[in-house]
Amino acid sequence: MPALDENPRQIAAFRADLRHERLAARESMDPGERVRLGGRVEQHLAEALAGFAPSVIAFCWPMKGEFDARPTVVRLLGQGWRAVLPVAERNATPLVFRPWIPGMAMTADLYGIPVPDTRETLAPDIVLVPLVAFDEAGYRLGYGGGFFDRTLATLHPRPRAIGVGFEIGRVATVHPQAHDVRMDAIVTEKGLRRLSA
């Protein structure tokens, strides 16, 4: 039987199983523990962003037990940053990014995720990418739609990609594929790991 590294069908099955397993584990976290760990993620994320001048940061509206980046983003807005949320307008296409401020009118994207109710778009300089699973090499698994990989591969200049999540998603390998984009840094409750200069 071919090794997993050489068998596309087995790799796809492995990644699907891993995604399902890590999502279930994350969603079953005690809510109080998630808040506690989220506070530690915030501290390390502040460290990751400390060297950057105010610019445009993309973040995701939290779902399925994800880290909630909104408090961090609101603080950055007070320091002169601008914020955008990713919007999936169609399947198998890159995301677009719409400016966001607290209290603005919201609507839902293709998957029912809250997004700004505006047609204005703005390219990000830094993208906070949610982690379902991630490995030591800096590769991640998301929800399986390929939106972030597709988007990061098409944006020029490419924004800095900071994977943000919980240690519960850490694995030995996600068996990255040719289309997977490596993160520039990973932030969890255990710290910041820079993967590129």
C-alpha positions as CSV (number, residue, x, y, z in Angstrom):
1,M,0.0,0.0,0.0
2,P,1.4,3.5,-0.9
3,A,2.6,5.7,2.0
4,L,0.1,8.4,3.1
5,D,2.4,11.1,1.6
6,E,2.0,9.5,-1.8
7,N,-1.7,8.7,-1.8
8,P,-4.0,11.6,-2.5
9,R,-7.1,9.8,-1.5
10,Q,-5.7,8.8,1.8
11,I,-4.4,12.3,2.4
12,A,-7.8,13.8,1.7
13,A,-9.4,11.4,4.1
14,F,-6.8,12.1,6.8
15,R,-7.3,15.8,6.5
16,A,-11.1,15.5,6.5
17,D,-11.0,13.3,9.6
18,L,-8.5,15.7,11.3
19,R,-10.7,18.7,10.6
20,H,-13.8,17.0,12.0
21,E,-11.9,15.8,15.1
22,R,-10.3,19.2,15.9
23,L,-13.5,21.1,15.3
24,A,-15.4,18.8,17.6
25,A,-12.7,19.2,20.3
26,R,-12.6,22.9,20.0
27,E,-16.4,23.3,20.1
28,S,-16.6,21.1,23.2
29,M,-14.2,23.3,25.2
30,D,-15.6,24.7,28.4
31,P,-16.8,28.3,27.6
32,G,-15.0,29.7,30.7
33,E,-11.8,27.9,29.7
34,R,-12.1,29.2,26.1
35,V,-12.4,32.8,27.5
36,R,-9.4,32.2,29.8
37,L,-7.2,30.8,27.0
38,G,-8.5,33.5,24.7
39,G,-7.1,36.1,27.0
40,R,-3.6,34.5,26.8
41,V,-4.0,34.4,22.9
42,E,-4.7,38.1,23.0
43,Q,-1.5,38.8,24.9
44,H,0.6,36.9,22.4
45,L,-1.2,38.4,19.5
46,A,-0.4,41.9,20.9
47,E,3.3,40.8,20.9
48,A,3.0,39.6,17.2
49,L,1.6,43.0,16.1
50,A,3.8,45.2,18.3
51,G,6.4,45.9,15.6
52,F,3.9,47.0,12.9
53,A,2.9,50.6,12.2
54,P,-0.9,51.1,12.1
55,S,-2.2,49.5,8.9
56,V,-5.1,47.4,7.7
57,I,-5.8,44.2,9.6
58,A,-8.2,41.4,8.5
59,F,-9.9,39.2,11.1
60,C,-12.7,36.7,11.1
61,W,-16.0,37.0,12.9
62,P,-15.7,34.1,15.5
63,M,-17.7,30.9,14.8
64,K,-17.5,27.3,16.0
65,G,-15.5,28.0,19.1
66,E,-12.8,30.1,17.4
67,F,-10.7,32.7,19.2
68,D,-12.6,36.0,19.3
69,A,-10.3,38.7,17.8
70,R,-12.8,41.5,18.1
71,P,-11.5,42.9,21.4
72,T,-7.9,43.0,20.0
73,V,-9.2,44.7,16.8
74,V,-11.2,47.3,18.7
75,R,-8.1,48.2,20.6
76,L,-6.1,48.5,17.4
77,L,-8.8,50.8,15.9
78,G,-8.2,53.1,18.8
79,Q,-4.5,53.2,17.8
80,G,-5.2,54.3,14.2
81,W,-5.5,50.9,12.5
82,R,-8.2,50.0,10.1
83,A,-10.1,46.6,10.1
84,V,-11.6,44.5,7.5
85,L,-13.6,41.3,7.5
86,P,-13.3,38.6,4.8
87,V,-16.4,38.0,2.7
88,A,-17.1,34.8,0.7
89,E,-19.2,36.0,-2.2
90,R,-19.0,32.9,-4.3
91,N,-17.6,29.4,-3.9
92,A,-14.1,28.6,-5.3
93,T,-13.2,32.3,-5.6
94,P,-10.9,34.5,-3.5
95,L,-12.3,36.4,-0.6
96,V,-12.9,40.1,-0.7
97,F,-12.4,42.3,2.4
98,R,-14.9,44.9,3.6
99,P,-14.1,47.6,6.1
100,W,-15.5,47.1,9.6
101,I,-16.1,49.3,12.6
102,P,-18.0,48.4,15.8
103,G,-21.8,49.0,15.6
104,M,-22.0,49.2,11.8
105,A,-24.8,47.5,9.8
106,M,-24.0,43.9,9.1
107,T,-25.4,41.3,6.7
108,A,-24.5,37.6,6.0
109,D,-22.1,36.1,3.5
110,L,-22.5,32.9,1.5
111,Y,-22.2,30.8,4.7
112,G,-24.3,32.9,7.0
113,I,-21.3,34.6,8.6
114,P,-21.8,38.2,9.7
115,V,-20.1,40.6,7.3
116,P,-20.2,44.4,6.8
117,D,-23.2,45.6,4.9
118,T,-21.3,47.6,2.4
119,R,-19.8,47.1,-1.1
120,E,-16.6,49.0,-0.3
121,T,-13.5,46.8,-0.3
122,L,-10.0,47.3,1.1
123,A,-6.9,45.1,0.8
124,P,-5.4,44.0,4.1
125,D,-1.7,44.3,5.1
126,I,-2.1,41.6,7.8
127,V,-4.5,38.8,8.0
128,L,-5.4,36.9,11.1
129,V,-6.2,33.4,9.8
130,P,-8.2,31.0,12.0
131,L,-6.7,27.6,12.8
132,V,-8.8,24.4,12.9
133,A,-5.5,22.5,13.0
134,F,-1.9,23.5,12.4
135,D,1.6,22.0,12.5
136,E,5.1,22.9,13.4
137,A,6.0,23.8,9.8
138,G,3.3,26.6,9.8
139,Y,0.7,25.0,7.7
140,R,-2.9,25.0,8.7
141,L,-6.3,23.3,8.1
142,G,-9.4,25.5,7.9
143,Y,-12.9,24.5,7.1
144,G,-12.1,22.9,3.8
145,G,-13.2,25.6,1.3
146,G,-9.7,26.7,0.4
147,F,-10.7,30.4,0.7
148,F,-7.7,31.7,2.6
149,D,-5.2,29.7,0.6
150,R,-6.7,30.9,-2.6
151,T,-6.9,34.5,-1.4
152,L,-3.4,34.7,0.0
153,A,-2.0,33.3,-3.3
154,T,-3.7,36.0,-5.3
155,L,-3.1,39.2,-3.3
156,H,-0.1,41.3,-4.4
157,P,1.7,42.3,-2.3
158,R,0.8,39.3,-0.2
159,P,-0.3,40.3,3.3
160,R,1.4,38.9,6.4
161,A,-0.6,35.8,7.5
162,I,-0.8,35.2,11.2
163,G,-2.5,31.9,12.1
164,V,-4.5,32.4,15.4
165,G,-6.0,29.6,17.4
166,F,-5.8,27.3,20.4
167,E,-3.2,24.6,21.2
168,I,-6.0,22.0,20.9
169,G,-5.4,22.3,17.1
170,R,-1.7,21.5,17.2
171,V,-0.8,18.3,15.3
172,A,2.5,16.8,14.0
173,T,1.5,17.5,10.4
174,V,-1.6,18.5,8.4
175,H,0.0,16.8,5.4
176,P,0.2,20.2,3.5
177,Q,-0.7,20.1,-0.2
178,A,0.7,22.2,-3.1
179,H,-2.1,24.8,-2.7
180,D,-1.6,25.3,1.0
181,V,-0.1,28.6,2.0
182,R,2.4,28.6,5.0
183,M,1.6,31.1,7.8
184,D,4.2,33.8,8.6
185,A,3.5,33.3,12.3
186,I,1.4,31.2,14.6
187,V,-0.2,32.5,17.8
188,T,-1.8,30.4,20.4
189,E,-2.3,30.6,24.2
190,K,1.2,29.1,24.6
191,G,2.9,31.9,22.7
192,L,4.0,33.4,19.4
193,R,6.1,31.5,16.8
194,R,7.5,33.5,14.0
195,L,8.0,31.5,10.9
196,S,9.4,34.2,8.6
197,A,11.3,37.4,9.1
